[in-house]
Amino acid sequence: MKTIAIIVAGGSGTRFGGDVPKQFALLAGRPVLMRTIEAFKRALENEDHIIMVALSEALWPQWIALRHKYDFDIPHDLIDGGDTRFGSVYNVLRSIHDVGDDDVVLVHDAARPLVPAAVIRDVAAAARHSKSCGVVPVVPLTDSVRRMEEDGTSIAIDRTTLRAVQTPQGFNAQTLTTAYHLAVKAGDTAGFTDDASVFEAAGGRIRMVNGHPANIKITYPADILIAEQIIKAYR
């Protein structure tokens, strides 16, 4: 029984801007992607695990140079990322061989480098509980929420009934792979925003576990500043 961590770093980060993709931007002196891999290494060090990184092949030379520069030696497999998040995860799933009945896949955004070890372990433990149930970490919403209508008006939504979804999202490895194959066979993958939606479309159920406020997603340069303050707060 092993845990397969898929870290999705395939995007170019166009919203982030800057001279480098956001997964290579420095966060408290180290590239974001390194901090993300380190978080999984710490969380899974006592388990049989594999770390796989979906990264555009065009960025591999830059990543390899960064690994040498920072003496980064945590083992991980590089897989060419796709044009979309769906494509990146699908490429990794197709590259995995000898998947056992009880193996678990955790799919995580490289842009969430501060994910606590407890969240990773809780998602993995819950995913092992049932092959037909996927697991997502969530946090309550703090902002008021409104739903846009087609005529331009809006309706207030009770935020207590909603949760913000984070990653990693956990699944039985064989069942998630089947769900992705079914989506590709159906020919319509554009509507999937995360792995839980792919899993759910294939008939799976989704269970929620507690996420963490520190598990922010870095999208804009200002998020780096926020993340650095979080690192200081949790030292």
Kinemage of the C-alpha trace (Angstrom):
@kinemage 1
@onewidth
@group {chain A} dominant
@subgroup {mainchain}
@vectorlist {calphas} color= white
{ca met a 1} P 0.000 0.000 0.000
{ca lys a 2} L 1.603 3.250 -1.134
{ca thr a 3} L 0.697 6.907 -1.421
{ca ile a 4} L 1.256 8.602 -4.766
{ca ala a 5} L 1.534 12.378 -4.531
{ca ile a 6} L 0.868 14.192 -7.812
{ca ile a 7} L 1.968 17.824 -7.692
{ca val a 8} L 0.504 19.793 -10.569
{ca ala a 9} L 2.948 22.469 -11.729
{ca gly a 10} L 2.233 22.417 -15.436
{ca gly a 11} L 0.885 25.956 -15.849
{ca ser a 12} L 2.833 29.005 -16.964
{ca gly a 13} L 1.192 31.197 -14.326
{ca thr a 14} L 0.070 33.991 -16.674
{ca arg a 15} L -1.969 35.705 -13.948
{ca phe a 16} L 1.090 35.807 -11.717
{ca gly a 17} L 3.210 37.774 -14.181
{ca gly a 18} L 6.889 38.362 -13.525
{ca asp a 19} L 9.989 36.928 -15.132
{ca val a 20} L 9.531 33.343 -13.918
{ca pro a 21} L 6.539 31.000 -13.576
{ca lys a 22} L 4.966 31.224 -10.130
{ca gln a 23} L 6.078 27.688 -9.210
{ca phe a 24} L 9.679 28.940 -9.503
{ca ala a 25} L 9.135 32.268 -7.708
{ca leu a 26} L 11.066 32.635 -4.469
{ca leu a 27} L 9.125 32.204 -1.246
{ca ala a 28} L 11.218 33.078 1.813
{ca gly a 29} L 14.370 32.331 -0.153
{ca arg a 30} L 13.341 29.076 -1.862
{ca pro a 31} L 11.312 28.331 -5.012
{ca val a 32} L 7.618 27.669 -4.403
{ca leu a 33} L 7.727 24.213 -5.994
{ca met a 34} L 10.557 23.119 -3.698
{ca arg a 35} L 8.570 24.137 -0.638
{ca thr a 36} L 5.580 22.176 -1.916
{ca ile a 37} L 7.618 19.016 -2.491
{ca glu a 38} L 9.218 19.451 0.945
{ca ala a 39} L 5.769 19.642 2.551
{ca phe a 40} L 4.848 16.231 1.101
{ca lys a 41} L 8.184 14.710 2.011
{ca arg a 42} L 7.678 15.727 5.647
{ca ala a 43} L 4.097 14.487 5.746
{ca leu a 44} L 4.746 11.127 4.060
{ca glu a 45} L 8.279 10.286 5.219
{ca asn a 46} L 7.055 7.379 7.342
{ca glu a 47} L 4.962 5.879 4.532
{ca asp a 48} L 5.727 4.113 1.267
{ca his a 49} L 5.280 6.994 -1.147
{ca ile a 50} L 6.138 8.399 -4.572
{ca ile a 51} L 6.218 12.102 -5.456
{ca met a 52} L 5.414 12.929 -9.087
{ca val a 53} L 5.544 16.437 -10.540
{ca ala a 54} L 3.583 17.422 -13.640
{ca leu a 55} L 5.653 20.178 -15.232
{ca ser a 56} L 5.804 21.380 -18.820
{ca glu a 57} L 8.802 19.751 -20.459
{ca ala a 58} L 9.892 23.174 -21.727
{ca leu a 59} L 10.499 24.165 -18.084
{ca trp a 60} L 12.527 21.099 -17.132
{ca pro a 61} L 15.958 22.698 -17.821
{ca gln a 62} L 15.055 25.658 -15.619
{ca trp a 63} L 13.851 23.364 -12.846
{ca ile a 64} L 16.951 21.169 -13.053
{ca ala a 65} L 19.142 24.282 -12.798
{ca leu a 66} L 17.216 25.388 -9.697
{ca arg a 67} L 17.639 21.957 -8.134
{ca his a 68} L 21.402 22.221 -8.540
{ca lys a 69} L 21.492 25.803 -7.288
{ca tyr a 70} L 19.622 24.984 -4.085
{ca asp a 71} L 21.091 21.483 -3.582
{ca phe a 72} L 17.582 20.060 -3.760
{ca asp a 73} L 17.739 16.274 -3.592
{ca ile a 74} L 14.257 15.060 -2.611
{ca pro a 75} L 13.445 12.237 -5.076
{ca his a 76} L 10.592 12.930 -7.476
{ca asp a 77} L 9.552 11.931 -10.975
{ca leu a 78} L 9.022 14.586 -13.655
{ca ile a 79} L 6.110 14.098 -16.055
{ca asp a 80} L 5.328 16.439 -18.935
{ca gly a 81} L 2.336 18.575 -17.988
{ca gly a 82} L -0.630 19.018 -20.310
{ca asp a 83} L -2.251 22.152 -21.703
{ca thr a 84} L -4.793 22.080 -18.887
{ca arg a 85} L -4.882 20.917 -15.273
{ca phe a 86} L -6.972 17.939 -16.395
{ca gly a 87} L -4.384 17.074 -19.028
{ca ser a 88} L -1.519 17.298 -16.559
{ca val a 89} L -3.148 14.944 -14.053
{ca tyr a 90} L -4.174 12.559 -16.833
{ca asn a 91} L -0.593 12.435 -18.144
{ca val a 92} L 0.688 11.476 -14.699
{ca leu a 93} L -2.001 8.851 -14.104
{ca arg a 94} L -1.192 7.206 -17.438
{ca ser a 95} L 2.485 7.040 -16.501
{ca ile a 96} L 1.923 5.168 -13.232
{ca his a 97} L 2.431 1.402 -13.407
{ca asp a 98} L 1.823 -1.431 -10.940
{ca val a 99} L -0.934 0.354 -9.048
{ca gly a 100} L -2.174 -1.727 -6.135
{ca asp a 101} L -5.780 -2.122 -5.010
{ca asp a 102} L -5.150 -0.060 -1.885
{ca asp a 103} L -2.855 2.594 -3.338
{ca val a 104} L -3.950 6.187 -2.801
{ca val a 105} L -3.405 9.210 -5.038
{ca leu a 106} L -3.150 12.714 -3.607
{ca val a 107} L -3.419 15.472 -6.224
{ca his a 108} L -2.080 18.838 -5.111
{ca asp a 109} L -1.535 22.277 -6.627
{ca ala a 110} L 2.145 23.255 -6.700
{ca ala a 111} L 0.943 26.775 -5.901
{ca arg a 112} L -0.117 25.664 -2.390
{ca pro a 113} L 3.328 25.344 -0.760
{ca leu a 114} L 2.167 25.852 2.829
{ca val a 115} L -0.140 22.860 3.107
{ca pro a 116} L 0.194 21.477 6.665
{ca ala a 117} L 1.349 17.894 7.136
{ca ala a 118} L -1.810 17.155 9.134
{ca val a 119} L -4.021 18.050 6.146
{ca ile a 120} L -2.022 15.777 3.832
{ca arg a 121} L -2.222 12.881 6.286
{ca asp a 122} L -5.928 13.394 7.021
{ca val a 123} L -6.811 13.367 3.314
{ca ala a 124} L -4.707 10.246 2.698
{ca ala a 125} L -6.214 8.396 5.660
{ca ala a 126} L -9.763 9.247 4.619
{ca ala a 127} L -9.107 8.231 0.998
{ca arg a 128} L -7.986 4.784 2.133
{ca his a 129} L -11.318 4.259 3.858
{ca ser a 130} L -13.381 3.745 0.684
{ca lys a 131} L -12.571 3.201 -2.991
{ca ser a 132} L -15.858 4.835 -4.033
{ca cys a 133} L -15.315 8.001 -2.011
{ca gly a 134} L -12.964 10.853 -2.867
{ca val a 135} L -11.753 13.283 -0.225
{ca val a 136} L -11.303 17.054 -0.351
{ca pro a 137} L -10.054 19.426 2.363
{ca val a 138} L -12.319 22.427 2.861
{ca val a 139} L -12.539 25.641 4.886
{ca pro a 140} L -15.588 27.793 5.712
{ca leu a 141} L -16.164 30.940 3.685
{ca thr a 142} L -15.664 34.263 5.435
{ca asp a 143} L -16.908 36.582 2.672
{ca ser a 144} L -20.550 37.123 1.791
{ca val a 145} L -21.494 35.299 -1.409
{ca arg a 146} L -23.912 36.169 -4.203
{ca arg a 147} L -24.985 34.121 -7.240
{ca met a 148} L -25.069 35.932 -10.564
{ca glu a 149} L -28.245 35.530 -12.627
{ca glu a 150} L -28.496 35.627 -16.425
{ca asp a 151} L -30.297 38.989 -16.382
{ca gly a 152} L -27.430 40.634 -14.491
{ca thr a 153} L -29.070 40.596 -11.090
{ca ser a 154} L -27.789 38.577 -8.157
{ca ile a 155} L -29.093 36.564 -5.225
{ca ala a 156} L -27.523 36.281 -1.789
{ca ile a 157} L -26.416 32.768 -0.843
{ca asp a 158} L -26.206 31.462 2.708
{ca arg a 159} L -22.448 31.064 3.117
{ca thr a 160} L -22.855 28.637 6.018
{ca thr a 161} L -23.924 26.004 3.475
{ca leu a 162} L -20.796 26.511 1.342
{ca arg a 163} L -17.156 25.528 1.692
{ca ala a 164} L -14.008 26.575 -0.170
{ca val a 165} L -12.180 23.555 -1.573
{ca gln a 166} L -8.414 23.141 -1.224
{ca thr a 167} L -5.904 20.485 -2.209
{ca pro a 168} L -4.569 17.818 -1.899
{ca gln a 169} L -7.574 15.825 -3.028
{ca gly a 170} L -7.355 12.127 -2.290
{ca phe a 171} L -8.663 9.040 -4.095
{ca asn a 172} L -8.128 5.348 -4.577
{ca ala a 173} L -5.558 5.320 -7.384
{ca gln a 174} L -7.325 2.781 -9.587
{ca thr a 175} L -10.723 4.438 -9.221
{ca leu a 176} L -9.421 7.918 -10.051
{ca thr a 177} L -7.591 6.593 -13.108
{ca thr a 178} L -10.811 4.976 -14.313
{ca ala a 179} L -12.693 8.247 -13.775
{ca tyr a 180} L -10.188 10.141 -15.915
{ca his a 181} L -10.343 7.532 -18.671
{ca leu a 182} L -14.159 7.799 -18.695
{ca ala a 183} L -13.984 11.587 -18.986
{ca val a 184} L -11.572 11.365 -21.915
{ca lys a 185} L -13.757 8.759 -23.594
{ca ala a 186} L -16.786 11.030 -23.199
{ca gly a 187} L -14.871 13.738 -25.052
{ca asp a 188} L -15.756 16.672 -22.797
{ca thr a 189} L -13.200 17.635 -20.173
{ca ala a 190} L -13.508 21.429 -20.268
{ca gly a 191} L -15.924 21.678 -17.358
{ca phe a 192} L -13.716 19.965 -14.787
{ca thr a 193} L -12.052 22.403 -12.388
{ca asp a 194} L -10.550 19.816 -10.050
{ca asp a 195} L -10.157 16.088 -9.537
{ca ala a 196} L -13.205 15.802 -7.307
{ca ser a 197} L -15.435 16.961 -10.161
{ca val a 198} L -13.929 14.294 -12.453
{ca phe a 199} L -14.398 11.636 -9.787
{ca glu a 200} L -17.968 12.744 -9.075
{ca ala a 201} L -18.906 12.701 -12.763
{ca ala a 202} L -17.874 9.028 -12.870
{ca gly a 203} L -20.284 8.201 -10.046
{ca gly a 204} L -17.995 8.640 -7.058
{ca arg a 205} L -18.964 10.360 -3.829
{ca ile a 206} L -16.993 13.167 -2.214
{ca arg a 207} L -16.215 13.383 1.479
{ca met a 208} L -14.950 16.572 3.128
{ca val a 209} L -12.260 16.882 5.803
{ca asn a 210} L -10.925 19.989 7.501
{ca gly a 211} L -8.482 22.058 5.485
{ca his a 212} L -6.397 24.872 6.930
{ca pro a 213} L -6.400 28.686 6.469
{ca ala a 214} L -2.631 28.633 5.884
{ca asn a 215} L -3.103 26.422 2.814
{ca ile a 216} L -3.445 29.390 0.466
{ca lys a 217} L -3.026 29.245 -3.293
{ca ile a 218} L -0.431 31.562 -4.773
{ca thr a 219} L -1.969 33.257 -7.796
{ca tyr a 220} L -0.694 36.845 -7.720
{ca pro a 221} L 2.623 38.395 -6.578
{ca ala a 222} L 0.947 39.772 -3.441
{ca asp a 223} L 0.214 36.179 -2.393
{ca ile a 224} L 3.962 35.628 -1.962
{ca leu a 225} L 4.036 38.383 0.646
{ca ile a 226} L 1.051 36.847 2.435
{ca ala a 227} L 2.662 33.399 2.355
{ca glu a 228} L 5.886 34.755 3.833
{ca gln a 229} L 3.947 36.252 6.725
{ca ile a 230} L 2.198 32.911 7.259
{ca ile a 231} L 5.583 31.161 7.398
{ca lys a 232} L 6.726 33.592 10.081
{ca ala a 233} L 3.489 33.168 12.046
{ca tyr a 234} L 3.713 29.353 12.137
{ca arg a 235} L 7.416 29.036 12.976
